[in-house]
Amino acid sequence: MAAKWIETITGSLEQKKQYKQAKARMEALPEPYAASAGAVQRYLMYSGDITDGDTMVQMLVDLADLWERASIDGTPVGDIVGDDPVEFAESFAQAYGGKRWIDKERARLNKAIDEARKEQS
């Protein structure tokens, strides 16, 4: 009962557990994979703007999978992210639908303009 009350306030405890596990997996990678995975993960957290917890957790689990596989295979970091790491991270994030912070602002803008148009009619 207490867990349900806490989750109502803080969000899913299972999501937090999965997030921490994915982050720990990336931190456990050998260098330079750990640093690269951490940098991409940090960028996604700041710019990915996904608001759905399930989508965010799945994205981070997949990111951990990607870097673990690259480490095992010995794939060079440059072969993973290409010439533009920002483009790589943004393309990676776009593969995950989910609601984004900007969606709320887009809806507000559309509503404000619709109301303004109605006033002029």
C-alpha positions as CSV (number, residue, x, y, z in Angstrom):
1,M,0.0,0.0,0.0
2,A,2.8,2.4,0.9
3,A,4.6,1.7,-2.4
4,K,1.5,2.6,-4.4
5,W,1.1,5.9,-2.5
6,I,4.8,6.7,-3.1
7,E,4.6,5.8,-6.8
8,T,1.6,8.2,-7.1
9,I,3.8,11.0,-6.0
10,T,7.2,10.0,-7.4
11,G,6.4,7.9,-10.4
12,S,7.0,4.2,-11.1
13,L,9.6,2.6,-8.8
14,E,10.1,-0.1,-11.5
15,Q,11.1,2.6,-14.0
16,K,13.6,4.1,-11.6
17,K,15.1,0.7,-11.0
18,Q,15.4,0.0,-14.8
19,Y,16.9,3.4,-15.4
20,K,19.5,2.9,-12.7
21,Q,20.3,-0.6,-14.1
22,A,20.8,0.8,-17.6
23,K,23.0,3.6,-16.3
24,A,25.1,1.2,-14.2
25,R,25.5,-1.0,-17.3
26,M,26.9,2.0,-19.3
27,E,29.2,3.0,-16.4
28,A,30.6,-0.5,-16.2
29,L,31.7,-0.5,-19.8
30,P,35.5,-0.3,-20.6
31,E,36.8,3.0,-21.8
32,P,36.2,4.8,-24.2
33,Y,32.8,3.1,-24.4
34,A,31.8,4.2,-20.9
35,A,32.6,7.8,-21.5
36,S,31.0,7.8,-24.9
37,A,27.8,6.1,-23.6
38,G,27.7,8.5,-20.7
39,A,28.0,11.5,-23.0
40,V,25.2,10.4,-25.3
41,Q,23.0,9.5,-22.3
42,R,23.6,12.9,-20.8
43,Y,22.8,14.6,-24.1
44,L,19.6,12.6,-24.4
45,M,18.5,13.5,-20.9
46,Y,18.9,17.2,-21.7
47,S,17.7,17.3,-25.3
48,G,15.6,14.2,-25.8
49,D,12.7,15.9,-24.0
50,I,10.7,12.7,-23.8
51,T,8.1,12.9,-21.0
52,D,6.9,9.3,-21.0
53,G,8.8,7.3,-18.5
54,D,8.4,3.9,-20.2
55,T,9.7,5.4,-23.5
56,M,12.6,7.0,-21.8
57,V,13.6,3.9,-19.9
58,Q,13.3,1.8,-23.1
59,M,15.5,4.3,-24.9
60,L,18.2,4.1,-22.2
61,V,18.1,0.3,-22.0
62,D,18.5,0.1,-25.8
63,L,21.4,2.6,-25.6
64,A,23.1,0.4,-23.0
65,D,22.5,-2.6,-25.3
66,L,24.1,-0.7,-28.2
67,W,27.2,0.3,-26.3
68,E,27.6,-3.1,-24.7
69,R,27.5,-4.8,-28.1
70,A,29.9,-2.3,-29.6
71,S,32.3,-3.0,-26.7
72,I,32.1,-6.7,-27.1
73,D,32.6,-6.5,-30.9
74,G,35.4,-3.9,-30.6
75,T,33.5,-1.5,-32.8
76,P,35.2,1.9,-32.9
77,V,33.3,4.7,-31.2
78,G,33.5,6.7,-34.4
79,D,31.7,3.9,-36.3
80,I,28.8,4.1,-33.9
81,V,28.2,7.8,-33.7
82,G,29.6,8.8,-37.1
83,D,31.0,12.2,-37.9
84,D,28.3,14.1,-36.0
85,P,27.6,12.8,-32.5
86,V,24.8,15.3,-32.0
87,E,23.0,14.1,-35.2
88,F,23.5,10.5,-34.0
89,A,22.0,11.3,-30.5
90,E,19.0,13.2,-32.0
91,S,18.3,10.5,-34.6
92,F,18.5,7.9,-31.9
93,A,16.0,9.8,-29.8
94,Q,13.6,10.3,-32.7
95,A,13.3,6.6,-33.1
96,Y,11.3,6.6,-29.8
97,G,7.9,8.2,-30.3
98,G,6.6,9.1,-26.9
99,K,5.3,12.5,-25.8
100,R,7.8,15.3,-25.8
101,W,7.9,18.5,-23.7
102,I,7.5,20.6,-26.9
103,D,4.2,18.9,-27.7
104,K,2.5,20.7,-24.8
105,E,3.8,24.1,-26.1
106,R,2.8,23.3,-29.7
107,A,-0.7,22.6,-28.4
108,R,-0.8,25.9,-26.5
109,L,0.4,27.8,-29.5
110,N,-2.2,26.3,-31.8
111,K,-4.9,27.0,-29.2
112,A,-3.9,30.6,-28.7
113,I,-3.9,31.2,-32.5
114,D,-7.2,29.5,-32.9
115,E,-8.7,31.7,-30.2
116,A,-7.2,34.8,-31.8
117,R,-8.7,33.8,-35.2
118,K,-12.1,33.3,-33.6
119,E,-12.0,36.7,-32.0
120,Q,-11.4,38.3,-35.4
121,S,-14.2,36.4,-37.1
